[in-house]
Amino acid sequence: MKALVLMGSPRKNGNTAALLSPFCEELEAAGLETETVWLYDRDIRPCTACRRCQEEWSGFGCPQGDGVQELFDRVLESGLLVLATPIYAWYCTPPMKALLDRLVYGMNKFYGRERGPSLWAGKSLALLMTCGYRPEKGTDLFEEGMRRCCRHSGLRYLGSCAERHLSYETAFMDGEKERRVRAFARELAAM
């Protein structure tokens, strides 16, 4: 199975990237192929609510000529979608939010006169997050949003791993965080 990681961090050596490295190592050790796409490196425009995607039931159907068609195709090719993001103001980063808006409408053909298919139904989704607050107060809103997205889209929500950074004066990564993120990856690989 292929795991597609959509990385929402702007920092390639930041906290979320520090979690992602051992996470992907564990997935690959369990036999999954992993691919990471850095969203800040992509041209991802926001949804304009033109609804043209709802006219095309067999594909993306978005008229914007940015990089989201390629990401749409990669999502369809994967079995596991991992959203890796720092949490800014209780939600994911801007390129991830823009991509999610576009995918929800481009994948789910539910918004026209007739109810169409969910093109990504049956795929699995997991979250890998970092934040400055305790996770139950820092990542809970994004996680609930993604649970609702999964129910709406027919995706299988597999859970999350969230780690807190206490301050800029302390190192983020430690043995406990690495142990937890590796265990999470092994759980996902076994599902």
matplotlib code that plots the C-alpha trace (Angstrom):
import matplotlib.pyplot as plt

x = [0.0, 1.1, 1.0, 0.9, 2.0, 0.8, 3.2, 1.8, 4.8, 6.8, 9.9, 11.8, 13.8, 11.0, 9.1, 6.6, 9.5, 11.3, 8.2, 7.8, 11.2, 10.8, 7.1, 8.0, 10.9, 8.4, 5.8, 8.5, 9.9, 6.3, 6.3, 4.4, 5.7, 5.7, 5.8, 5.9, 4.6, 5.6, 2.6, 4.5, 6.5, 3.3, 1.0, -2.2, -4.9, -8.0, -11.3, -13.4, -16.7, -17.3, -18.8, -17.4, -15.9, -19.4, -20.1, -17.3, -18.1, -15.1, -12.3, -11.2, -13.0, -11.4, -10.7, -7.8, -4.5, -2.4, -0.8, -3.8, -4.7, -1.4, -2.2, -5.7, -4.2, -1.7, -4.4, -6.3, -3.2, -2.7, -4.4, -3.4, -3.4, -1.5, -2.0, 1.2, 0.9, 1.8, -1.3, -1.5, -4.5, -6.2, -6.1, -3.8, -1.6, -2.9, -1.8, -3.2, -6.5, -6.7, -5.9, -8.5, -11.2, -10.4, -10.2, -13.5, -15.3, -13.3, -13.5, -17.1, -19.6, -22.4, -23.2, -25.2, -28.8, -28.0, -25.8, -22.7, -19.9, -17.2, -14.1, -11.9, -14.3, -12.7, -9.3, -7.7, -6.7, -4.4, -3.1, 0.4, 0.4, 2.6, 1.4, 2.3, -0.7, -1.5, -2.8, -6.3, -6.6, -4.4, -5.2, -8.8, -10.6, -8.6, -9.0, -12.7, -12.9, -11.0, -13.3, -16.3, -14.6, -14.0, -17.6, -18.8, -16.4, -16.5, -12.9, -11.7, -10.3, -7.4, -6.4, -3.8, -0.4, 0.1, 3.1, 3.6, 6.6, 6.9, 9.0, 11.5, 14.2, 13.8, 14.5, 11.4, 12.3, 13.1, 13.0, 9.4, 8.1, 10.0, 8.7, 5.1, 5.3, 7.0, 4.3, 1.6, 3.1, 3.2, -0.4, -1.4, 0.6, -1.2, -4.7]
y = [0.0, 3.5, 6.2, 9.8, 12.4, 15.9, 18.0, 21.3, 22.8, 25.7, 24.5, 21.6, 21.2, 22.0, 20.1, 18.4, 17.3, 15.9, 13.7, 12.7, 11.2, 8.3, 8.0, 7.3, 5.0, 2.8, 2.8, 1.7, -0.9, -2.4, -2.6, 0.6, 2.8, 6.5, 9.7, 13.1, 16.2, 19.6, 21.8, 25.1, 24.1, 23.8, 26.2, 25.6, 28.3, 28.6, 27.3, 30.0, 28.1, 28.1, 24.5, 23.3, 20.3, 19.1, 18.8, 16.2, 13.0, 10.9, 13.3, 16.4, 18.9, 22.0, 24.7, 26.3, 25.6, 25.1, 22.1, 20.6, 18.3, 16.4, 16.1, 14.9, 12.1, 11.2, 11.0, 8.6, 6.4, 6.1, 3.9, 6.0, 9.7, 11.3, 15.0, 16.2, 19.8, 22.2, 23.7, 27.5, 29.2, 25.8, 24.6, 23.4, 25.7, 27.8, 25.6, 22.5, 24.2, 25.4, 21.9, 20.3, 22.8, 21.8, 18.1, 17.9, 19.4, 17.9, 14.4, 14.5, 15.0, 15.8, 19.4, 19.5, 18.6, 15.0, 13.2, 11.9, 9.6, 10.2, 9.4, 8.8, 6.7, 3.8, 5.4, 5.8, 9.1, 9.8, 13.0, 13.9, 17.2, 19.5, 22.4, 24.7, 23.9, 20.6, 18.5, 18.1, 21.9, 22.6, 20.0, 19.0, 21.3, 20.3, 16.6, 17.0, 18.7, 15.8, 13.3, 15.0, 15.2, 11.5, 10.7, 13.0, 11.6, 7.9, 7.9, 5.7, 7.8, 6.0, 8.4, 11.0, 11.5, 15.0, 16.3, 19.6, 22.0, 23.7, 26.7, 27.9, 27.6, 23.8, 21.1, 19.7, 16.1, 13.6, 9.8, 9.7, 11.6, 9.4, 6.3, 7.5, 8.5, 5.2, 3.3, 5.3, 4.4, 0.7, 0.8, 2.4, -0.1, -3.0, -1.6]
z = [0.0, -0.7, 2.0, 0.8, 3.4, 2.7, 4.7, 5.8, 7.5, 6.0, 7.8, 6.4, 9.6, 12.0, 14.6, 12.3, 10.1, 13.1, 13.8, 10.2, 9.8, 12.3, 11.3, 7.7, 8.7, 10.6, 7.7, 5.3, 7.6, 7.7, 3.9, 3.0, 0.2, 1.4, -0.5, 1.1, -0.7, 0.9, 0.3, 0.7, -2.4, -4.5, -6.2, -4.3, -4.9, -2.7, -3.9, -5.7, -5.3, -9.0, -8.7, -12.0, -10.2, -9.6, -13.3, -13.7, -11.8, -13.0, -12.2, -10.4, -12.8, -11.3, -13.9, -11.9, -13.6, -10.4, -8.8, -7.2, -10.1, -9.6, -5.8, -6.6, -8.7, -6.0, -3.4, -5.7, -6.1, -2.4, 0.2, 3.3, 3.4, 6.2, 7.0, 8.7, 10.0, 12.7, 14.3, 13.9, 15.7, 16.3, 12.7, 9.9, 7.9, 5.0, 2.1, 3.7, 4.4, 0.8, -0.5, 1.8, 0.6, -3.0, -2.3, -0.4, -3.3, -6.1, -4.6, -3.4, -6.1, -3.7, -4.4, -7.5, -8.4, -8.2, -5.6, -7.2, -5.9, -3.4, -5.5, -2.5, -0.4, 1.3, 1.6, 5.1, 6.7, 9.7, 11.3, 12.5, 14.3, 16.4, 18.5, 21.4, 23.6, 25.2, 22.3, 23.8, 23.7, 20.6, 18.0, 19.0, 16.6, 13.5, 14.5, 14.9, 11.5, 9.9, 11.6, 10.1, 6.7, 6.8, 7.7, 4.9, 2.3, 3.2, 4.4, 7.2, 10.0, 11.7, 14.4, 15.2, 16.9, 18.3, 20.1, 22.0, 21.9, 25.3, 24.2, 21.7, 24.4, 24.6, 22.1, 20.6, 19.8, 22.5, 23.0, 24.3, 21.3, 18.9, 20.7, 20.4, 16.8, 15.8, 17.7, 15.9, 12.5, 13.5, 14.5, 11.1, 9.2, 11.0, 10.2]

ax = plt.figure().add_subplot(projection="3d")
ax.plot(x, y, z, "-o")
ax.set_aspect("equal")
plt.show()
